[in-house]
Amino acid sequence: MKQLLSKISVGSLVVVMLVAASIGIFSVTSLQADETCMSPYMAKITGQEDFVYVLTLGVEGLGDGSDKLVTIDVRPGSKTYGKVIHTLSVGGRNEMHHAGLTDDRRYLWAGGLDTSMTFIFDIHSDPAKPRLHKTIKDFVAKSGGAVGPHTFYALPGRMMISALSNDKDHGGRTALVEYTNEGEYITTHWIPTEENKLGAKIEKIADGYGYDVRVLPRKNVMLTSSFTGWSNYMMDFGQMLGDEEAMKRFGQTVTVWDLHARKAKKVLHVPGAPLEIRFAWGPTHNYAFTTTALTSKLWLIYEDDKGEWQAKEVADIGDPSTIPLPVDISIGTDDKTLWVDSFMDGKVRLFDISDPFHPKPIYEKTIGSQLNMVSQSWDGKRLYFTSSLLANWDKKGQDDQQFLKAYEWDGHELTHKFTVDFYKEKLGRSHIMRFGAYSLYGKVPPSAVSN
């Protein structure tokens, strides 16, 4: 094994480790840092994260009003621990939303759900001070009509992007779009519909909707979930809730793909807008979890004893009748726990998923008046939370809190460490987070970091 590792590049190391884990040479949980739920092809942080990068949605009249990439120092003992140390404006408001790292961890990609502008940030040259490397302005044209780049997921040398909409009717029918790490368009994979099943087996309905994308390489499986299109996610939340036709325009499918061939194989029926997908990490754990936002259910997507992928509702999230609106989730690297954020009640809930078919709620805590994203460290000891869902869906008045909050988890209780108030800092609405570290690039951190 040592001789093999000495002959491969750092970029290939993660792939070798995954293969080794799948055949029992060592456990993937031997990696002791980084955020869970990332692509298995990505390089991993080998020590505690140094930074949390936060994507923000610009607010008119607040600061420069533009979307930003914000860098927060999370190094224990640092003079600027828990503080904003750098901000990078992209100019304009694009409904900048999710972001993902390339497999070599050198670049962070982010997309605008409104404008479909895609921004590629250089985070390796100076991890404390990212810079805008490239802007892709022709995503819609290149992709053949996909709108709203959402999830950015690392594949070897490539970025797989799940879109949310299309340029014909701005509805939910959409596609996966592949780019090179250098930002060059490769191809588009449309999601099956009733009219064009693309050879997939349809369990009940094929709505063609998209949202998240995740892969399980050793089973040659890729999963995509489904949300709603531009006409809904750019609409005022209260107005949408009162629009019967709009409420019918939400996804109810999870699509199972042949990862290598990029072919849809089966469309599972998962009603209620299934959002984030999180695969288990164990080398024999052939399953993933997702939550349905509108029905507040936890679903298991699993391979049965015949090798067929199935979907099963396995737990309620809070009281579904109150529609807590579950959003982001984070699975522990030991596959024993799952954190679930819910937007409306501002709570995070922890489920014991040791038996994936019978999850049990074991802990909950109110983080704020509204809550969206959660990022968990690989060792499970640190959790970070942000609050914004969408510019037109966030709460109003005093309930419109915009923050990053950091907590420590000792296995029993979340202990608050620090809060960054994004409105007070005039940074906008805080959305998705990603971790950064000097160790990824063989860099030695300076004794102090300043703007």
Buried (B, 14 or more C-beta within 10 A) or exposed (E): EEEEEEEEEEBBEBBBBBEBBBEEEEBBBEBBBBBBBBBBBBBBBEEBBBBBBBBBBBBEEBBBBBBBBBBBBBBEEBEBBBBBBBBBBBBBBBBBBBBBBBBBBBBBBBBBBBBBBBBBBBBBEBBBBBEBBEEBEEBBEBBBBBBBBBBBBBBBEBBBBBBBBBBEEBBBBBBBBBBEBEBEBEEBBBBBBEEEEBEBBBBEBBBBBBBBBBBBBBBEBBBBBBBBBBBBBBBEBEEBEEBEEBEEBBBBBBBBBEBEEEBBBBBBBBBBBBBBBBBBBBBEBBBBBBBBBBBBBBBBBBBEEEEEBBBBBBBBBBEBEEBBBBBBBBBBBEBBBBBBBBBBBBBBBBBBBEEBEEBEBEBBBEBBBBBBBBBBBBBBEBBBBBBBBBBBBBBEEEEBBBBBBBBEBEEEEBEEBBBBBBBEBBBBBBBBBBBBBBBBBEBEBEEEBEE
